């Protein structure tokens, strides 16, 4: 339906324009909208309508990245990367084209020197960009192109400098939940005793710090805050600290993110079960 696609293009364009130079809000909107637009022809229609526009270029690159994640491979990584470079020329102050390129390079398992070059482009424009930090965290994991030690080094470097309410504040907790998921996947005795990981000094300290710094209403004002609160609630219940998670569930409200609840089953069911336990 060409008319409907045109309307959708207008809606995407308006939402991105409204975000202005709030890079955190803009990046979050592009990521969410690209996920929704991936099955459709919205991104291509927009780019053909405005082939030199920075927003259409970066949006199509992000849509191709989403499709690549779902398929496990990029259909044309070079073309998507080209969109990112052209968008960066049109939007020189915007970190978003570089964040999209970082995701593309991660997906194709590019050499680390290429990723770190792009990483510096992002952080020179937006030092605590949430999506970029999560991309680097996963790229440096043992499942991808790094190791446990390289991932820990990255986490320690972030923790040493990140402001308590910055968009990248959830990096350490994300790494801990990734480690939890890794242990569950291995199964056996380790999988059965996975809760012990949450009693280590490092894990307990990260949970304590999040509880102390994240729960002031309005403190976490960045676009991905609800996702990080879901992460904290999940980590607390896995650590056996269900009673302490009550305030976190109250702040989350009904905004449930599939991950990390999907690690244990159907996300809404898992969230609802633990929410009822925490608020009983």
Sine and cosine of phi, psi and omega as CSV:
sin_phi,cos_phi,sin_psi,cos_psi,sin_omega,cos_omega
0.00,0.00,1.00,-0.07,-0.07,-1.00
-0.81,0.58,-0.66,0.75,-0.01,-1.00
-0.89,0.46,-0.66,0.75,0.01,-1.00
-0.92,0.40,-0.66,0.75,0.03,-1.00
-0.88,0.47,-0.65,0.76,0.01,-1.00
-0.89,0.46,-0.65,0.76,0.05,-1.00
-0.90,0.44,-0.67,0.74,0.01,-1.00
-0.90,0.43,-0.62,0.78,0.07,-1.00
-0.87,0.50,-0.72,0.70,0.01,-1.00
-0.87,0.50,-0.64,0.77,-0.01,-1.00
-0.92,0.40,-0.70,0.72,0.03,-1.00
-0.89,0.47,-0.71,0.70,-0.01,-1.00
-0.86,0.51,-0.69,0.72,-0.01,-1.00
-0.90,0.43,-0.69,0.72,-0.03,-1.00
-0.90,0.44,-0.61,0.79,0.02,-1.00
-0.96,0.30,-0.61,0.79,0.04,-1.00
-0.90,0.43,-0.61,0.80,0.00,-1.00
-0.90,0.44,-0.51,0.86,-0.01,-1.00
-0.94,0.33,-0.39,0.92,0.06,-1.00
0.84,0.54,-0.74,-0.67,0.00,-1.00
-0.99,-0.17,0.31,0.95,0.18,-0.98
-0.98,0.21,1.00,0.00,-0.16,-0.99
-0.88,0.47,-0.58,0.82,0.02,-1.00
-0.90,0.44,-0.77,0.64,-0.01,-1.00
-0.91,0.42,-0.66,0.75,-0.02,-1.00
-0.89,0.45,-0.73,0.68,0.00,-1.00
-0.89,0.45,-0.63,0.78,0.02,-1.00
-0.90,0.43,-0.69,0.73,0.00,-1.00
-0.90,0.43,-0.67,0.74,0.02,-1.00
-0.88,0.48,-0.69,0.72,-0.02,-1.00
-0.89,0.45,-0.71,0.70,-0.02,-1.00
-0.92,0.39,-0.72,0.70,-0.03,-1.00
-0.92,0.40,-0.59,0.81,0.02,-1.00
-0.91,0.42,-0.62,0.78,0.05,-1.00
-0.88,0.48,-0.69,0.73,-0.01,-1.00
-0.94,0.34,-0.55,0.84,-0.09,-1.00
-1.00,0.05,-0.18,0.98,-0.11,-0.99
-0.82,0.57,-0.63,0.78,-0.01,-1.00
-0.97,0.23,-0.12,0.99,-0.12,-0.99
-0.93,-0.36,-0.04,-1.00,0.05,-1.00
-0.98,-0.21,0.34,0.94,-0.08,-1.00
-0.87,0.50,-0.74,0.67,-0.09,-1.00
-0.90,0.43,-0.67,0.74,-0.01,-1.00
-0.92,0.40,-0.66,0.75,0.02,-1.00
-0.86,0.51,-0.68,0.73,-0.01,-1.00
-0.91,0.41,-0.69,0.73,-0.02,-1.00
-0.91,0.42,-0.64,0.77,0.02,-1.00
-0.93,0.38,-0.51,0.86,0.04,-1.00
-0.94,0.34,-0.60,0.80,-0.04,-1.00
-0.69,-0.73,0.96,0.28,-0.15,-0.99
-0.90,0.44,-0.33,0.94,0.01,-1.00
-0.97,-0.23,0.07,1.00,-0.03,-1.00
-0.98,0.22,0.70,-0.72,0.00,-1.00
-0.91,0.41,-0.68,0.73,-0.02,-1.00
-0.89,0.45,-0.74,0.67,0.04,-1.00
-0.87,0.49,-0.59,0.81,-0.01,-1.00
-0.92,0.40,-0.75,0.66,-0.03,-1.00
-0.94,0.35,-0.54,0.84,0.00,-1.00
-0.92,0.38,-0.68,0.74,0.02,-1.00
-0.91,0.41,-0.61,0.79,0.05,-1.00
-0.87,0.49,-0.66,0.75,-0.02,-1.00
-0.93,0.36,-0.62,0.78,0.06,-1.00
-0.88,0.47,-0.68,0.74,0.04,-1.00
-0.90,0.44,-0.57,0.82,0.07,-1.00
-0.90,0.43,-0.70,0.72,0.04,-1.00
-0.87,0.50,-0.73,0.69,0.02,-1.00
-0.88,0.48,-0.65,0.76,0.02,-1.00
-0.90,0.44,-0.63,0.77,0.04,-1.00
-0.89,0.46,-0.69,0.73,-0.01,-1.00
-0.92,0.39,-0.60,0.80,-0.04,-1.00
-1.00,0.08,-0.32,0.95,-0.06,-1.00
1.00,0.07,0.06,1.00,0.01,-1.00
-0.32,-0.95,0.50,-0.87,0.07,-1.00
-0.99,0.11,0.70,-0.71,0.05,-1.00
-0.93,0.37,-0.66,0.75,0.03,-1.00
-0.50,-0.87,0.99,0.13,-0.07,-1.00
-0.89,0.45,-0.59,0.81,-0.03,-1.00
-0.90,0.44,-0.66,0.75,0.01,-1.00
-0.91,0.40,-0.68,0.73,0.01,-1.00
-0.90,0.44,-0.66,0.75,0.04,-1.00
-0.90,0.44,-0.61,0.79,0.05,-1.00
-0.88,0.47,-0.64,0.77,0.08,-1.00
-0.85,0.52,-0.67,0.74,-0.01,-1.00
-0.89,0.45,-0.71,0.70,-0.02,-1.00
-0.90,0.43,-0.65,0.76,0.02,-1.00
-0.93,0.36,-0.61,0.79,0.06,-1.00
-0.90,0.44,-0.63,0.78,0.01,-1.00
-0.90,0.43,-0.53,0.85,0.05,-1.00
-0.93,0.36,-0.63,0.77,-0.01,-1.00
-0.97,0.26,-0.55,0.83,-0.08,-1.00
-0.86,-0.52,0.95,0.32,-0.16,-0.99
-0.90,0.43,-0.42,0.91,-0.02,-1.00
-1.00,-0.02,-0.18,0.98,-0.13,-0.99
-1.00,0.07,0.83,-0.56,0.05,-1.00
-0.97,0.25,-0.27,0.96,-0.17,-0.98
-0.87,0.50,-0.68,0.73,0.05,-1.00
-0.86,0.51,-0.59,0.81,0.00,-1.00
-0.95,0.30,-0.56,0.83,0.06,-1.00
-0.91,0.42,-0.69,0.73,0.05,-1.00
-0.87,0.49,-0.68,0.73,0.01,-1.00
-0.90,0.43,-0.61,0.79,0.05,-1.00
-0.86,0.51,-0.69,0.72,0.03,-1.00
-0.90,0.45,-0.63,0.78,0.02,-1.00
-0.90,0.43,-0.72,0.69,0.00,-1.00
-0.89,0.45,-0.60,0.80,0.05,-1.00
-0.90,0.44,-0.70,0.72,-0.06,-1.00
-0.90,0.43,-0.57,0.82,-0.02,-1.00
-1.00,-0.02,0.10,0.99,0.04,-1.00
0.85,0.53,0.75,0.66,0.03,-1.00
-0.93,0.37,0.37,-0.93,0.03,-1.00
-0.86,0.51,0.51,-0.86,-0.09,-1.00
-0.87,0.49,-0.53,0.85,-0.01,-1.00
-0.89,0.46,-0.55,0.83,0.04,-1.00
-0.94,0.35,-0.68,0.73,0.00,-1.00
-0.91,0.42,-0.67,0.74,-0.04,-1.00
-0.93,0.37,-0.50,0.87,0.10,-0.99
-0.89,0.47,-0.72,0.69,0.02,-1.00
-0.93,0.36,-0.63,0.78,0.05,-1.00
-0.81,0.58,-0.68,0.73,0.00,-1.00
-0.93,0.37,-0.53,0.85,0.08,-1.00
-0.90,0.43,-0.67,0.75,0.02,-1.00
-0.90,0.43,-0.82,0.58,-0.15,-0.99
-0.95,0.33,-0.34,0.94,0.10,-0.99
-0.95,0.31,-0.35,0.94,0.01,-1.00
-0.98,-0.21,-0.53,0.85,-0.06,-1.00
-0.51,-0.86,1.00,0.04,-0.20,-0.98
-0.84,0.54,-0.49,0.87,-0.08,-1.00
-0.87,-0.49,0.62,0.78,0.01,-1.00
-0.86,0.51,0.86,-0.51,-0.11,-0.99
-0.90,0.44,-0.77,0.63,-0.06,-1.00
-0.88,0.47,-0.66,0.75,-0.01,-1.00
-0.90,0.44,-0.65,0.76,0.02,-1.00
-0.90,0.43,-0.64,0.77,0.01,-1.00
-0.94,0.35,-0.58,0.81,0.06,-1.00
-0.88,0.47,-0.71,0.70,-0.01,-1.00
-0.92,0.39,-0.63,0.77,0.02,-1.00
-0.84,0.54,-0.73,0.68,-0.03,-1.00
-0.96,0.29,-0.59,0.81,0.04,-1.00
-0.87,0.49,-0.60,0.80,-0.04,-1.00
-0.99,0.10,0.07,1.00,-0.02,-1.00
-0.97,0.23,0.34,-0.94,0.04,-1.00
-0.91,0.41,-0.37,0.93,0.03,-1.00
-0.96,0.27,-0.37,0.93,-0.06,-1.00
-0.93,-0.38,-0.96,-0.29,-0.13,-0.99
-0.90,-0.44,0.25,0.97,-0.03,-1.00
-0.80,-0.61,-0.59,-0.81,-0.02,-1.00
-0.46,-0.89,0.15,-0.99,0.04,-1.00
-0.87,0.49,-0.64,0.77,-0.04,-1.00
-0.93,0.36,-0.63,0.78,0.01,-1.00
-0.92,0.38,-0.58,0.82,0.04,-1.00
-0.93,0.38,-0.67,0.74,0.03,-1.00
-0.90,0.44,-0.63,0.77,0.04,-1.00
-0.87,0.50,-0.67,0.75,0.02,-1.00
-0.90,0.43,-0.71,0.70,0.01,-1.00
-0.87,0.50,-0.70,0.71,-0.01,-1.00
-0.89,0.45,-0.64,0.77,0.01,-1.00
-0.91,0.42,-0.67,0.75,0.03,-1.00
-0.91,0.41,-0.74,0.67,-0.04,-1.00
-0.85,0.52,-0.57,0.82,-0.04,-1.00
-0.93,0.37,-0.40,0.92,-0.10,-1.00
-0.85,-0.53,-0.32,0.95,-0.15,-0.99
-0.94,0.34,0.77,-0.64,0.13,-0.99
-0.89,0.45,0.49,-0.87,-0.17,-0.99
-0.90,0.44,-0.40,0.92,-0.02,-1.00
-0.91,-0.42,0.30,0.95,0.00,-1.00
-0.97,0.25,0.40,-0.92,-0.01,-1.00
-0.85,0.53,-0.40,0.92,-0.01,-1.00
-1.00,-0.06,0.21,0.98,-0.09,-1.00
-0.91,0.41,-0.34,0.94,-0.04,-1.00
-1.00,0.03,0.13,0.99,-0.08,-1.00
-0.87,0.49,-0.74,0.68,-0.05,-1.00
-0.90,0.44,-0.67,0.74,0.00,-1.00
-0.92,0.40,-0.60,0.80,0.07,-1.00
-0.87,0.49,-0.68,0.73,0.02,-1.00
-0.89,0.46,-0.62,0.78,0.01,-1.00
-0.93,0.38,-0.65,0.76,0.04,-1.00
-0.93,0.36,-0.59,0.80,0.10,-1.00
-0.87,0.50,-0.66,0.75,0.02,-1.00
-0.91,0.43,-0.64,0.77,0.07,-1.00
-0.86,0.51,-0.73,0.68,0.00,-1.00
-0.90,0.44,-0.61,0.79,0.02,-1.00
-0.88,0.47,-0.68,0.73,0.00,-1.00
-0.92,0.38,-0.67,0.74,0.05,-1.00
-0.86,0.52,-0.67,0.75,-0.04,-1.00
-0.91,0.41,-0.52,0.85,0.02,-1.00
-0.94,0.34,-0.48,0.88,0.03,-1.00
0.94,0.35,-0.40,-0.92,0.02,-1.00
0.91,0.41,-0.42,-0.91,-0.03,-1.00
-0.89,0.45,-0.64,0.77,0.01,-1.00
-0.85,0.53,-0.70,0.71,0.01,-1.00
-0.89,0.46,-0.62,0.78,0.00,-1.00
-0.93,0.37,-0.50,0.87,-0.06,-1.00
-0.97,-0.24,0.39,0.92,-0.11,-0.99
-0.86,0.51,-0.49,0.87,-0.04,-1.00
-0.87,0.49,-0.43,0.90,-0.01,-1.00
-0.87,0.49,-0.46,0.89,0.01,-1.00
-0.86,0.51,-0.52,0.85,-0.07,-1.00
-0.98,0.17,-0.11,0.99,0.03,-1.00
-0.99,-0.12,-0.01,1.00,0.04,-1.00
-0.93,0.37,0.35,-0.93,-0.02,-1.00
-0.86,0.52,-0.67,0.74,-0.03,-1.00
-0.89,0.45,-0.75,0.66,-0.05,-1.00
-0.93,0.37,-0.72,0.69,0.00,-1.00
-0.88,0.48,-0.62,0.78,0.02,-1.00
-0.91,0.42,-0.64,0.77,0.02,-1.00
-0.91,0.41,-0.66,0.75,0.04,-1.00
-0.91,0.41,-0.68,0.73,0.01,-1.00
-0.88,0.48,-0.68,0.74,-0.01,-1.00
-0.91,0.42,-0.65,0.76,0.02,-1.00
-0.91,0.40,-0.67,0.74,0.03,-1.00
-0.88,0.47,-0.61,0.79,-0.03,-1.00
-0.97,0.25,-0.52,0.85,-0.14,-0.99
-0.96,-0.28,-0.32,0.95,-0.14,-0.99
-0.98,-0.18,-0.26,0.97,-0.24,-0.97
-1.00,-0.05,-0.04,1.00,0.10,-0.99
-0.94,0.34,0.84,-0.54,-0.03,-1.00
-0.80,0.60,0.77,-0.64,0.01,-1.00
0.99,0.11,-0.07,1.00,-0.05,-1.00
-0.92,0.40,-0.72,0.70,0.03,-1.00
-1.00,-0.02,0.99,-0.11,-0.11,-0.99
-0.98,-0.20,0.01,1.00,-0.03,-1.00
-0.98,0.20,0.28,-0.96,-0.17,-0.99
-0.90,0.43,-0.52,0.85,-0.03,-1.00
-1.00,-0.05,0.29,0.96,-0.09,-1.00
-0.88,0.47,-0.65,0.76,-0.02,-1.00
-0.90,0.43,-0.57,0.82,0.05,-1.00
-0.90,0.44,-0.65,0.76,0.02,-1.00
-0.94,0.34,-0.55,0.84,0.07,-1.00
-0.93,0.37,-0.60,0.80,0.12,-0.99
-0.86,0.51,-0.67,0.74,0.02,-1.00
-0.87,0.49,-0.71,0.70,-0.01,-1.00
-0.91,0.42,-0.69,0.73,0.01,-1.00
-0.87,0.49,-0.70,0.72,0.01,-1.00
-0.88,0.47,-0.72,0.69,-0.03,-1.00
-0.88,0.47,-0.65,0.76,-0.01,-1.00
-0.90,0.44,-0.69,0.73,-0.02,-1.00
-0.94,0.33,-0.54,0.84,0.06,-1.00
-0.93,0.37,-0.48,0.88,0.02,-1.00
-0.99,0.12,-0.01,1.00,-0.03,-1.00
0.98,0.20,0.31,0.95,-0.03,-1.00
-0.95,-0.30,0.77,0.63,-0.12,-0.99
-0.88,0.47,-0.68,0.74,-0.04,-1.00
-0.87,0.50,-0.61,0.80,-0.01,-1.00
-0.95,0.30,-0.24,0.97,-0.06,-1.00
-1.00,0.08,-0.11,0.99,-0.08,-1.00
-0.83,0.56,-0.75,0.66,0.00,-1.00
-0.89,0.46,-0.58,0.82,0.02,-1.00
-0.90,0.44,-0.72,0.69,0.03,-1.00
-0.88,0.47,-0.60,0.80,0.03,-1.00
-0.90,0.44,-0.65,0.76,0.02,-1.00
-0.93,0.37,-0.56,0.83,0.01,-1.00
-0.92,0.39,-0.62,0.78,-0.08,-1.00
0.92,0.40,-0.80,-0.60,-0.03,-1.00
-0.94,-0.33,0.32,0.95,0.02,-1.00
-1.00,-0.02,1.00,0.00,-0.07,-1.00
-0.99,-0.11,0.79,-0.62,0.09,-1.00
-0.99,-0.13,0.66,-0.75,-0.02,-1.00
-0.83,0.56,-0.71,0.71,0.04,-1.00
-0.99,-0.12,0.69,-0.72,0.18,0.98
-0.99,-0.11,0.08,1.00,-0.07,-1.00
-0.86,0.50,-0.50,0.87,-0.02,-1.00
-0.91,0.41,-0.25,0.97,0.04,-1.00
-0.89,0.46,-0.44,0.90,-0.08,-1.00
-0.92,-0.40,0.10,0.99,0.00,-1.00
0.63,-0.78,-0.42,-0.91,-0.01,-1.00
-0.92,0.39,0.83,-0.55,-0.16,-0.99
-0.84,0.54,-0.74,0.67,-0.03,-1.00
-0.90,0.45,-0.62,0.78,0.01,-1.00
-0.92,0.39,-0.69,0.72,0.01,-1.00
-0.90,0.44,-0.71,0.70,0.01,-1.00
-0.87,0.49,-0.75,0.66,-0.03,-1.00
-0.88,0.48,-0.63,0.77,0.01,-1.00
-0.88,0.48,-0.77,0.63,-0.06,-1.00
-0.96,0.28,-0.51,0.86,0.07,-1.00
-0.89,0.45,-0.69,0.73,0.01,-1.00
-0.91,0.42,-0.60,0.80,0.05,-1.00
-0.90,0.43,-0.70,0.72,-0.08,-1.00
-0.94,0.35,-0.55,0.83,-0.09,-1.00
-0.99,-0.16,0.07,1.00,-0.01,-1.00
-0.92,0.39,0.00,0.00,0.00,0.00
